Amino acid sequence: MALPIRDQAKYWGLALLVFFVALWALGGVILPFLVGGALAYFLDPIADRLELAGLSRVAATTVITAVGVLILVALVLAVIPTLVNQTTALINAAPDIAQRLQMFLLERFPELADNTSTIRQSLAQIGQTIQSKGAALAEGVLNSLAGAISIVVFLLVVPVVAFYLLLDWDHMIARIDSLLPRDHAPTIRRLATEIDSALSAFVRGQLSVCLVLGIYYSVALMIAGLQFGLVVGAIAGAITFIPYVGAIIGGTLAIGLALFQFWGDWLQIGLIAAIFGLGQFLEGNVLTPKLVGKSVGLHPVWLLFALSAFGTLFGFVGMLIAVPVAAAIGVLTRFGIGQYHDSLLYQGIAGRIPEDEDQA
């Protein structure tokens, strides 16, 4: 005899509560394990293909790990130093940029020279607010880094966790499947498959879009001669997963820097703007339809809400699990709506009469 629905809801609700409490209490500790698990999840299809090609699971995992280490070393040697140098240079140039901006505004708006000017007082107040918020943000980041797990330990634990999880992935899935309640195992498997399809399609596709656009913006801006092109391109590509925000922030930053670097050369400034215009066209009409698709089921507004809510509740760990949870809730919601459409609550007695007549 199946367990009553009320008891099932009680047990599943208790399990969910324990999960969120553990996530809240152990956020910093489980972070490297979550990252390692995410890497194993996304690399598992590659390992499966290597197994189909004739390699053992151990050999496939070793090959993937070796390639990952080589890519990481290449990034450390080739890209990261330039990115760090440009970021440092941009930070050091910020006071000069601010001074030139003030001179530019004074030339166009002489009334700003008056200390009693409302506009000048407003600008000064905005500047003080940004400065105080920036200091608070920096202090918060430093405190978080000081209280978080050591970066060295993080970098050591994540690859080890990813290696062993990837090695035993199929066995773990089989073990979890054996623990499913027998009455609901087929339904849970179907829902898990839909969640996996939605999650993998969205994350793999969106990461591909971010990578392609990041490379495009960085290379194009550097070719165009923008001084901090690599940093701006990396920023624009990294936040492309938020619709339009990546292009708006990256474009504003790039055009603002171009105005200081190429003031008077409107062709060059227009070229910088055109780079981001083309990037938006490619993202909306080529990259996102091809790499992400329209059937993923994760609406941008729902994704933003999930990132905000889980980030507020659980910090960085919450943002890390926000996308999987959003995908799961989306699939479960669609399943619930389907069940509702098939129920008497939706169809009523009138909706059941044709079925009864057909059976008769």
C-alpha positions in Angstrom: 0.0 0.0 0.0 1.4 3.4 -1.0 2.2 5.9 1.6 -0.5 8.6 2.0 0.0 11.8 0.1 0.1 13.8 3.4 2.9 11.7 4.8 4.8 11.8 1.5 4.6 15.6 1.5 5.7 15.7 5.1 8.8 13.6 4.5 9.8 15.3 1.3 9.3 18.8 2.9 11.5 17.8 5.8 14.2 16.6 3.5 14.1 19.9 1.6 14.3 21.8 4.8 17.3 19.9 6.0 19.0 20.5 2.6 18.5 24.3 2.8 19.6 24.4 6.4 22.7 22.5 5.6 23.3 24.8 2.6 23.0 27.9 4.8 25.2 26.5 7.6 27.9 24.9 5.5 28.0 27.3 2.6 31.7 28.1 2.7 32.7 24.5 3.4 30.8 22.8 0.6 31.6 25.4 -2.0 34.6 23.5 -3.5 32.6 20.3 -3.5 29.7 22.0 -5.4 32.1 23.5 -7.9 33.8 20.1 -8.3 30.4 18.4 -8.7 29.4 21.0 -11.3 32.6 20.4 -13.3 32.0 16.6 -13.2 28.4 17.1 -14.3 29.3 19.1 -17.4 32.3 16.9 -18.3 30.4 13.6 -18.0 29.1 13.7 -21.6 32.6 14.1 -22.9 33.8 11.1 -20.7 30.9 9.1 -22.1 31.9 9.8 -25.7 35.5 8.9 -25.0 34.2 5.6 -23.5 32.2 5.0 -26.7 35.5 5.6 -28.6 37.1 2.7 -26.8 38.7 4.3 -23.7 38.1 3.0 -20.2 36.4 5.3 -17.7 39.7 5.8 -15.9 41.5 6.6 -19.1 38.7 9.0 -20.2 38.8 10.8 -16.9 42.6 11.1 -17.0 42.6 12.5 -20.6 39.9 15.1 -19.6 41.9 16.1 -16.5 45.2 16.4 -18.5 43.5 18.6 -21.1 41.9 20.8 -18.4 45.3 21.3 -16.7 46.9 22.3 -20.1 44.1 24.8 -20.8 44.5 26.2 -17.3 48.3 26.6 -17.6 47.8 28.2 -21.0 45.4 30.7 -19.6 47.7 31.5 -16.7 50.6 32.1 -18.9 49.0 33.8 -21.9 45.7 35.6 -20.9 45.5 36.1 -17.2 48.7 38.3 -16.8 47.5 40.7 -19.5 44.0 40.8 -18.0 45.5 41.5 -14.5 47.8 44.2 -15.9 45.0 45.9 -17.8 42.7 45.8 -14.8 45.5 47.3 -12.6 46.2 50.0 -15.2 42.4 50.8 -15.4 42.2 51.2 -11.6 45.3 53.4 -11.5 44.0 55.5 -14.4 40.6 56.0 -12.6 41.6 59.3 -10.8 43.0 60.8 -14.1 39.8 59.8 -15.9 37.7 61.4 -13.2 39.7 64.6 -13.3 39.4 64.8 -17.1 35.7 64.2 -16.8 35.4 67.1 -14.3 37.4 69.4 -16.7 35.1 68.3 -19.6 32.0 69.1 -17.6 33.4 72.5 -16.5 34.1 73.4 -20.1 30.5 72.6 -21.2 28.8 73.7 -18.0 30.6 76.8 -16.5 28.0 77.0 -13.7 29.6 73.9 -12.1 32.5 76.1 -11.0 30.2 77.8 -8.5 30.4 75.9 -5.2 26.8 76.8 -4.5 25.6 75.4 -7.8 22.9 72.8 -7.3 24.3 70.6 -10.1 27.8 70.7 -8.6 26.4 69.8 -5.2 24.4 66.9 -6.7 27.5 65.6 -8.5 29.6 65.9 -5.4 27.0 64.0 -3.4 26.8 61.3 -6.0 30.6 61.0 -5.9 30.6 60.7 -2.1 27.9 58.0 -2.3 29.8 56.0 -4.9 33.0 56.3 -2.9 31.4 55.2 0.4 29.6 52.3 -1.3 32.8 51.3 -3.1 34.7 51.3 0.2 31.9 49.2 1.8 31.9 46.8 -1.1 35.7 46.4 -1.0 35.6 45.9 2.8 32.9 43.3 2.4 34.9 41.4 -0.3 38.0 41.4 1.9 36.0 40.2 4.9 34.4 37.4 2.7 37.8 36.4 1.4 39.3 36.4 4.9 36.5 34.3 6.3 36.2 31.9 3.3 38.1 28.7 2.8 41.7 29.2 1.7 42.1 29.9 -2.0 45.0 27.4 -2.2 42.9 24.7 -0.6 40.0 25.6 -2.9 42.2 25.2 -6.0 43.5 21.8 -4.7 40.1 20.4 -3.6 38.1 21.3 -6.7 40.1 19.3 -9.2 40.4 16.3 -6.9 36.6 16.3 -6.2 35.8 16.8 -9.9 38.2 13.9 -10.9 36.7 11.3 -8.5 33.1 12.4 -9.1 33.7 12.2 -12.9 35.3 8.8 -12.4 32.4 7.4 -10.4 29.5 9.4 -12.0 27.7 6.5 -13.6 27.9 4.4 -10.4 26.6 7.3 -8.3 23.6 7.8 -10.7 22.8 4.1 -10.6 23.1 4.1 -6.7 20.7 7.2 -6.5 18.3 5.5 -8.9 18.2 2.4 -6.7 17.2 4.6 -3.7 14.1 6.1 -5.5 10.7 5.1 -4.0 9.4 2.3 -6.3 5.9 3.8 -6.7 7.2 7.1 -8.1 10.5 6.0 -9.7 9.3 6.2 -13.3 7.9 9.7 -12.8 11.0 10.9 -10.9 13.3 9.5 -13.7 11.2 11.4 -16.3 11.3 14.6 -14.4 15.0 14.2 -13.7 15.6 13.7 -17.4 13.7 16.9 -18.2 15.6 18.9 -15.6 18.9 17.6 -16.9 18.0 18.5 -20.5 16.9 22.0 -19.5 19.9 22.6 -17.2 22.5 21.2 -19.6 21.1 23.0 -22.6 20.9 26.3 -20.9 24.2 26.3 -19.0 26.3 24.8 -21.7 24.7 26.9 -24.3 24.9 30.1 -22.3 28.5 29.5 -21.3 29.3 29.0 -24.9 27.6 32.4 -25.8 29.5 34.1 -23.0 32.8 32.7 -24.1 32.3 33.5 -27.8 31.1 37.1 -27.1 33.9 37.6 -24.5 36.5 36.6 -27.1 34.9 38.7 -29.8 34.6 41.8 -27.7 38.1 41.5 -26.4 39.8 40.9 -29.7 37.7 43.4 -31.6 38.3 46.2 -29.0 42.0 45.5 -28.9 42.2 45.6 -32.7 40.3 48.8 -32.6 43.0 50.2 -30.3 41.0 50.6 -27.1 43.5 50.8 -24.2 41.6 48.5 -21.9 39.9 46.3 -24.5 40.7 43.0 -22.9 39.2 43.9 -19.6 36.1 45.5 -21.1 35.6 42.5 -23.4 36.0 40.1 -20.5 33.5 42.0 -18.4 30.9 42.2 -21.2 31.3 38.5 -22.0 31.1 37.3 -18.4 27.8 39.0 -17.7 26.2 38.2 -21.0 24.0 35.6 -19.3 21.9 38.5 -18.1 20.0 39.6 -21.3 21.2 43.0 -22.6 23.1 43.9 -19.3 26.4 42.6 -20.6 26.2 44.7 -23.8 24.9 47.8 -21.9 27.6 47.7 -19.2 30.4 46.7 -21.6 29.3 49.2 -24.2 28.9 52.1 -21.8 32.4 51.3 -20.3 34.0 50.9 -23.7 32.4 54.1 -25.2 33.2 56.1 -22.1 36.9 55.0 -22.3 36.9 55.7 -26.0 35.6 59.2 -25.4 38.7 59.9 -23.2 41.1 58.1 -25.5 39.9 59.2 -28.9 38.1 62.5 -28.1 37.5 64.3 -31.4 38.0 61.1 -33.5 34.4 60.3 -33.9 35.0 57.6 -36.5 37.1 55.7 -33.9 34.4 56.2 -31.2 31.7 55.1 -33.7 33.7 52.0 -34.4 33.7 51.0 -30.7 30.0 51.5 -30.6 29.5 49.5 -33.8 31.5 46.6 -32.2 28.9 46.3 -29.5 26.0 46.8 -31.9 27.3 43.9 -34.0 27.8 41.8 -30.9 24.2 42.3 -29.9 23.0 41.4 -33.4 25.1 38.2 -33.3 23.9 37.3 -29.8 20.2 37.8 -30.5 20.0 36.3 -34.1 22.8 33.8 -34.3 24.5 32.7 -31.0 21.6 32.4 -28.6 19.1 30.7 -31.1 21.8 28.2 -32.2 23.6 27.5 -28.9 20.9 27.9 -26.3 17.6 27.5 -28.2 14.1 28.6 -27.3 12.9 25.4 -25.7 15.0 25.5 -22.5 12.2 26.7 -20.3 14.3 29.2 -18.3 12.8 32.7 -18.7 15.3 35.5 -18.2 13.1 37.2 -15.5 12.7 33.9 -13.6 16.5 33.3 -13.8 17.2 36.8 -12.5 14.8 36.3 -9.6 16.4 32.9 -8.7 19.9 34.4 -8.8 18.8 37.4 -6.6 16.8 35.3 -4.1 19.4 32.5 -3.6 22.3 35.0 -3.7 20.7 37.0 -0.9 19.9 33.9 1.2 23.0 31.8 0.7 25.6 34.1 -0.8 27.9 32.9 -3.6 26.9 29.3 -3.0 23.3 30.3 -3.4 24.1 31.9 -6.8 25.9 28.7 -7.8 22.8 26.5 -7.2 20.3 29.1 -8.4 20.3 27.9 -12.0 19.8 24.2 -11.2 17.1 25.0 -8.7 15.4 27.4 -11.2 15.5 24.6 -13.9 14.1 22.1 -11.4 11.3 24.3 -10.3 10.4 25.2 -13.9 10.1 21.5 -14.8 8.1 20.7 -11.6 5.8 23.6 -12.3 5.1 22.4 -15.8 4.5 18.9 -14.5 2.1 20.3 -11.8 0.2 22.3 -14.5 -0.1 19.1 -16.6 -1.4 17.2 -13.6 -3.9 20.0 -12.9 -5.1 20.0 -16.5 -5.8 16.2 -16.2 -7.6 16.6 -12.9 -11.3 16.9 -12.0 -10.5 20.3 -10.4 -9.7 21.7 -13.9 -12.0 19.6 -16.1 -14.9 19.3 -13.8 -17.7 16.8 -14.3 -18.4 18.1 -17.8 -14.9 17.4 -18.9 -15.2 13.7 -17.8 -18.5 13.0 -19.5 -17.0 12.7 -23.1 -14.4 10.2 -21.8 -17.1 8.1 -20.0 -19.2 8.1 -23.2 -16.3 7.0 -25.3 -15.5 4.2 -23.0 -19.1 3.1 -23.0 
